Amino acid sequence: MNRGRKTSFTIHLTPAQRQTLLAWQRSTLIPAGLARRARIVLLLADGRTITDIAAAVGMSRRHTYKWIQRFVQEGLEGLEETPGRRHHIEPLPPSLREQPNNLDRG
């Protein structure tokens, strides 16, 4: 039973896209997140509401929308995880680096 309002997103999958998403959903060799995102798109293509989809995959509505929007904009490539913001850590200046012990051993 559909709950919630109908979404404005309409996805029409090509047979090749549907086949790829079904393979991803069943695969045990890909990350679980990618399989979950494939399921999101398949459920939306089958006419399910965002609320139902979010409940079915165990994700918030916000994140469900995020992945749907990525698929609409970028296709299958949009469902792959992109690396997060890389936090560049500047190297310590030489004056703050730990100095090795210069003890004579012997």
C-alpha positions in Angstrom: 0.0 0.0 0.0 1.4 3.4 -1.0 1.8 5.9 1.7 2.6 9.6 1.3 2.3 11.7 -1.7 3.4 10.9 -5.1 6.9 12.1 -5.9 7.7 14.5 -8.8 10.5 12.3 -9.9 9.6 10.0 -12.8 12.2 7.4 -13.8 11.9 5.4 -17.0 14.7 2.8 -17.1 16.0 1.4 -20.3 16.1 -2.4 -20.3 19.9 -2.2 -20.0 19.7 0.0 -16.9 17.1 -2.2 -15.3 19.2 -5.3 -16.0 22.3 -3.6 -14.4 20.4 -2.4 -11.4 18.9 -5.8 -10.8 22.4 -7.4 -11.1 23.7 -4.9 -8.6 20.9 -5.5 -6.2 21.5 -9.3 -6.2 25.3 -9.2 -6.2 27.4 -10.2 -3.2 30.6 -8.8 -4.7 29.7 -5.1 -4.7 29.4 -2.8 -1.7 26.1 -3.1 0.1 25.5 0.6 -0.3 25.5 0.4 -4.1 23.1 -2.6 -4.0 20.8 -0.5 -1.7 21.0 2.5 -4.1 20.1 0.2 -7.0 17.1 -1.0 -5.1 16.0 2.6 -4.5 16.0 3.4 -8.2 14.2 0.1 -9.1 11.5 0.8 -6.5 11.0 4.3 -7.8 10.8 3.1 -11.4 8.1 0.7 -10.2 6.0 3.6 -8.9 6.6 3.4 -5.1 6.6 6.6 -3.0 9.7 8.0 -1.4 8.3 7.2 2.0 7.8 3.6 1.1 11.2 3.3 -0.6 13.0 4.9 2.4 11.3 2.4 4.8 12.0 -0.5 2.5 15.7 0.2 2.3 16.2 1.5 5.8 17.3 5.0 4.8 16.0 8.4 5.6 13.8 10.2 3.0 16.5 12.9 2.7 19.2 10.4 1.7 16.7 8.5 -0.6 16.1 11.8 -2.4 19.8 12.4 -2.6 20.4 9.2 -4.5 17.4 9.6 -6.7 18.6 13.0 -7.7 22.1 11.7 -8.5 20.6 9.0 -10.7 18.4 11.5 -12.5 21.4 13.8 -13.1 24.2 11.3 -13.7 22.7 8.0 -14.5 24.2 4.8 -13.2 27.5 6.5 -12.5 25.8 8.8 -10.0 24.9 5.8 -7.8 28.6 5.0 -7.2 30.0 6.3 -4.0 32.2 9.4 -4.4 35.0 9.8 -2.0 34.1 12.2 0.8 35.8 15.5 1.3 39.4 14.8 1.8 40.8 16.5 4.8 44.2 17.6 3.9 46.5 17.7 6.9 49.4 20.0 6.5 52.7 18.4 7.6 54.1 19.6 10.8 56.9 22.2 10.5 60.3 20.8 11.3 60.4 22.7 14.6 57.4 20.8 15.9 58.3 17.3 14.6 59.4 14.8 17.2 63.2 14.7 17.2 64.8 11.2 17.2 66.8 10.3 20.3 70.5 10.8 19.5 71.7 8.5 22.2 74.8 6.5 21.6 74.1 2.9 21.7 76.9 0.6 22.2 
